[in-house]
Amino acid sequence: MKIFVVVEVDWEYNDEVWYQPEGEGVTPVKGFRSEQAAQQECDRLNKENESQSRDMNTNYYEEEDEAEYAILYKVIPLEVDDE
């Protein structure tokens, strides 16, 4: 069975740029059985937190990377046992 987990991206800042740390760079928020429902929640959370995302983007990225840095939440599919 596959579930879809909405996660918060744990960005870190090193006095020059925002980056995602390797490994544990996300925090689970909520799980769904439907990918569509998970994506809707993810989109809602990203829209709700748009101002925080905009603050992070100010002068800390190359223009072509703007879309990546705007993401505060994303959906991760996980395969789980049916037991």
Wavefront OBJ file of the C-alpha trace (Angstrom):
o trace
v 0.000 0.000 0.000
v 1.203 3.499 -0.760
v 0.600 6.531 1.448
v 1.418 10.148 0.727
v 2.984 12.256 3.450
v 2.939 16.043 3.457
v 6.258 17.177 4.902
v 7.668 20.543 5.890
v 11.026 21.244 4.283
v 13.578 22.039 6.994
v 15.621 24.778 5.343
v 18.840 25.893 7.034
v 20.795 29.101 6.515
v 24.598 29.386 6.644
v 25.010 33.211 6.457
v 25.146 33.005 2.654
v 22.372 30.784 1.292
v 19.340 28.730 2.334
v 19.835 25.002 1.785
v 18.238 21.647 2.576
v 20.470 19.573 4.836
v 21.264 16.076 3.607
v 19.333 13.238 5.226
v 16.818 14.523 7.773
v 15.731 17.623 5.868
v 11.955 17.251 6.328
v 9.390 17.051 9.132
v 6.216 14.965 8.568
v 3.000 16.977 8.889
v 0.130 14.705 7.792
v -0.414 11.442 5.915
v -3.010 10.614 3.238
v -4.102 7.563 1.264
v -4.908 9.772 -1.728
v -2.144 11.563 -3.601
v -4.648 14.193 -4.720
v -5.733 14.942 -1.130
v -2.092 15.161 -0.028
v -1.264 17.559 -2.868
v -4.271 19.746 -2.042
v -3.145 20.014 1.596
v 0.412 20.704 0.480
v -0.743 23.474 -1.870
v -2.906 24.971 0.891
v 0.004 25.023 3.347
v 2.392 26.547 0.785
v -0.145 29.272 -0.044
v -0.832 29.907 3.666
v 2.902 30.337 4.306
v 3.690 32.337 1.179
v 5.005 35.367 3.082
v 7.538 33.240 5.007
v 8.684 31.723 1.730
v 9.034 35.195 0.189
v 11.178 36.354 3.141
v 13.513 33.391 2.648
v 13.869 34.141 -1.054
v 15.106 37.697 -0.683
v 18.557 37.822 -2.302
v 19.544 34.292 -1.271
v 19.162 32.420 -4.532
v 19.878 32.535 -8.224
v 16.780 33.646 -10.126
v 16.431 30.286 -11.924
v 16.229 28.518 -8.521
v 13.355 30.646 -7.207
v 10.682 27.939 -7.591
v 12.690 25.406 -5.555
v 13.274 27.813 -2.665
v 9.593 28.796 -2.582
v 8.630 25.291 -1.434
v 8.028 25.026 2.294
v 5.905 21.856 2.049
v 5.995 18.922 -0.370
v 4.459 15.456 -0.789
v 6.538 12.311 -0.385
v 5.087 8.933 -1.440
v 5.865 6.022 0.903
v 5.356 2.301 0.395
v 4.086 0.599 3.563
v 3.194 -2.993 4.477
v -0.526 -3.871 4.604
v -0.156 -5.668 7.939
l 1 2 3 4 5 6 7 8 9 10 11 12 13 14 15 16 17 18 19 20 21 22 23 24 25 26 27 28 29 30 31 32 33 34 35 36 37 38 39 40 41 42 43 44 45 46 47 48 49 50 51 52 53 54 55 56 57 58 59 60 61 62 63 64 65 66 67 68 69 70 71 72 73 74 75 76 77 78 79 80 81 82 83
